[in-house]
Amino acid sequence: MSVGPPAFLDPLQLELVQEPRTLWGRPVWRLQARLRFASEVLGRVIEVPAEFVTDLSSVPRTPLAWFLAGGTASAAAVIHDWLYSVGDGSRRDADHVLWEAMRATRVPLWRAWLIYRAVRLGGWAAWRKHRRGETPAA
């Protein structure tokens, strides 16, 4: 089934609900309105409901890591966090949707590649925690 080219169908609307408590911590955000993404990878529209809680991209707030990958793929990160939290498809599919969403929002190729590789290498721990029910939505 074709959903057309990968694209976000809604603007990203977030509110900050918690500041980071440590250098390694991440702020916590709440989606104020639904966020939909038309995914060719999954062949359908992914819908993240309003009130979903996310930390966006799980980039440590160290200067170099943040400079390279932080704060640049927020909408894509929300979709990815949603897919991880609900276990919708495989981890590989969720990570491919992250790549697809970053490219749809024109994240520079080099930065998208860094983020994608980091998720493929380190995302297994978050995926497992979600599958065991050890983490909240974010």
Helices and strands as residue ranges (DSSP letters): E 7-8, E 14-18, E 28-31, E 35-39, E 44-48, E 53-54, H 63-69, H 74-86, H 91-104, H 109-132
